[in-house]
Every structure is written in structure tokens, then in C-alpha cells.
């Protein structure tokens, strides 16, 4: 059993027993605040202005869209302490141990793909305040992120806590600088409303938040079992919403005050420099720290999803060595891609990641519908951890069909640089595919599960060595042995 004072985390896709749980709801607020507190978030707030939307309407779209999207990731947060499992492996209940591989694969690629952007942003920010050694910075930042991810959750939590104070102070100063330097008053007075642009900004803000959903329980699972689910959801909601809305609002102001197509990261440094007190350079330094930390989170969650998918086909015992080897291999691939991808390829690559993100929308709908409405949190952890799926099987037909219907319904509403569906074109390019996918997948799953008798399954859950009904005293002492037995079954 892993000890709480161990340096390197041994857990990855497996269950975290009560003896290893720690942390508080307050630390989760700081943790999730930092998840969105990177300069990359600025670009989400520039979607509406790029289509002619005024500042006040952009701010409204950012707030409303962010609230809508954050609700979904916050609901996932309560699953962590209740189940003690990382986010994506919980999908085995709805999709089966092997049926869950599709969303697991999409999450893996998206997380490692976003790591490329975080490395590049951190490297560019560092080059802006030092000498231009982009290649060297890419390697060093990528390697540092991998090391943080290898050490694991406890170190990430401590680093995020410290960084949250620095980032908060920087955001306050940037906000003051924006109020002084940018023509905010005139931008608010001259604030045209463009319906298609408003929908596009709403969708961008919502999608940006929903994209975090596949990683939420990876970090809330270490909280004690009796931690209030509402409190956890509130911490996730408040933390991520605050940083997202704050930075997207700044991004909107910068986008409207800067020339069309201007680099927002360069613009925020210029704004800080014009205000004085070295805020421009300081913001770049803070950007390096925040991107490095968030990059390590991408590596961490990507490796958990990758191992979860692999374990469905070949039983695998979780260990620190397995995590380290997986993360080092992923780091080599990501850093290599960062160095090899040409700058003009990044917009297309970003669109590719956006399309992969669509694969996660019907997943979150099915997963949350099952957890809160169908099975209401009653699960056998022992069976989830079996490679054959145990009572949940290898293939969850109802979940898979609901997922497919939700995804197919979204296609006409896709709006990316690679493909724009007819419905999205009719809406002026606004992307509301997420809303369609959520509704269709959720309703389909409810319809398919309506007549399924779960009484036999719930009897098996009560008899399972580990379940979500409350860990028996004997299971608390032997939880690791139970897991190892299930993995080898």
C-alpha cells in the first residue's frame, strides 16, 4: 500500500483506499482556479469579438456560457471522493471495459495534444523576457512537466496552492492595467449585438469548460470518502469559473482594443509594459509557471486514461514504475511533436483537437445521467477494476448506442477550421454542437435504461468487496489486496 508520505505516487488508474485519502475542499478551490489560469484562456474570450460582437455582450456570453459548461465538470467532481477512481475508468459502467476505449483514446490524445500548446506558450513567454532559445525551452519545460506528473498528485496540489496566490495577484494587477490602459468605457458604450457571434462566444466558453470534465475525478478522488459531494462540486465550480471568466473577459477587451488578428499574449505583455511597474515581464514569468503546471496536469490525466484503456485488454498492476515509464514515453512523443510541428500547422492541429473534443460531449452526458439519475452512484468498484468488466461486461450496448446517437446528432452543428456542418453554417458559424450532443445522448440513455431491472446488479454491488455504499471495515484493511486480486482475475 502506498504511504501518504511517499515521494512518488503509485496510483494511476486504480482505486484510492480511504487510508490514502487527504486534502480539503478549500485546496480544491485553489487547484481548479489554476487549471484555467493560463494565458491560453485569453483566446476563448476573443471568439465573439472576432465576429463583431461588442464587449458588454461578449462578457455576458462568457459568463453565461462558462456557467453552463462548468456545471458539467462540477458534477463530475463529486464522483471522485465517492468512487475513489479517476474520471475516465468510471466509464466502464456505462460502456463496458472495452467499450470505454473510444472515449478513453480521445481523452488521451486531447490531453497530450494540449500539452503541446502549453509547452509552446510557456516557451514563448519565457523567450519574451529572456533570450530566444525556444528549442531548449521546449525541452526543459516539457521535461519539467513530466517530472511533476511522475511525482504525482500531492506535489501538484502543493505547487498549485503556492502558484494560485502568485497568479491571483498577477490577475489583479492585469485587471487594473486593463482599466487604465484599454479604452474599456468606449468599448462598452459601442457594443454591437451580433446573434451569431453571441452564440459562438457562448459555445466557445461552454466547450472550454466542458473539455475539463474528463480529468476532474483524477484529482478529487484523493478527498476522504465522507467529503460532501455538494462541497466538492462547489469547489470545482467556483475555482474554474472564476479563472475562466476573468481571463476570457480580459481576452475580449484585448481583442477589441488590438488590431485584428493580433497575438493576445504579446498584447497582454504590451499592456502591462505600458502600465508600468514591470507588470508585462512579470506576467510572462507567471505565464511560464501556470503553463508548466497545467501541462503537467495534461500529462498526468493523459497517462491515466492511456493506462485505463490498455488495462482493458491486458491486466496491469498499477505502480510508480508503470506511471513513470508511461509518462516518460508520452513526454518524448509530446516534446518531439512540439519541436517538429511547424508554426503554420498549429491552427489546423488546434481544429483537430477540437474535433476530438466533440467525442467527449456524449460521454459526459451518458456518464452523468447514469451517475445521478439511473444508478444514482451505486457502483461496484471491484467490478469496475476488472479487465472483463465484471457485472458491467466488456461492452455496454446501451451506453455505446446512446453515445453514437449523440455524436451523430452533433455532426451538422460542428464548426471548426477543418469542417463546418450545414446547421452551423446556417447559424453563421456558431458552434452549439455541445448542447445537441448532451441532450441527445442523455435522453437516449434514459430511454434505453428505462426498462432495465437493476435489482440483481445492485445485489451484486452490495456483495462486492469494494463498493460505493460505504467501505466495510475489512475492506479498508485489505483494499489493495482486493484490487490486486481483481486485476489478476
Secondary structure, 3 states (H helix, E strand, C coil): CCCCCCCCCCCCCCCCCHHHCCCCHHHHHHHHHHHCCCHHHHHHHHHHHHCCCCHHHHHHHHHHHHHHHHHHHHHHHHHHHHHCCCCHHHHHHHHCCCCCHHHHHHHHHHHHHHHHHHHHHHHHHHHHHCCCCHHHHHHHHHHHHHHHHHHCHHHHHHHHHHHHHHHHHHHHHHHHHHHHHCCHHHHHHCCCCCHHHHHHHHHHHHHHHHCCHHHHHHHHCCCCCCCCHHHHHHHHHHHHHHHHHHHHHHHHHHHHHCCCCCCHHHHHHHHHHHHCCCHHHHHHHHHHHHHHHHHHHHHHHHHHHHHHHHHCCCCCCCCHHHHHHHHHHHHHHHHHHHHHCCHHHHHHHHHHHHHHHHHHHHHHHHHHHHHHHHCCCCCEHHHHCCCCCHHHCCCCHHHHHHHHHHHHHHHCCCECCCCECHHHHHCCCCCCHHHHHHHHHHHHHHHHHCCCCCHHHHHHHHHCCCECCCCCHHHHHHHHHHHHHHHHC
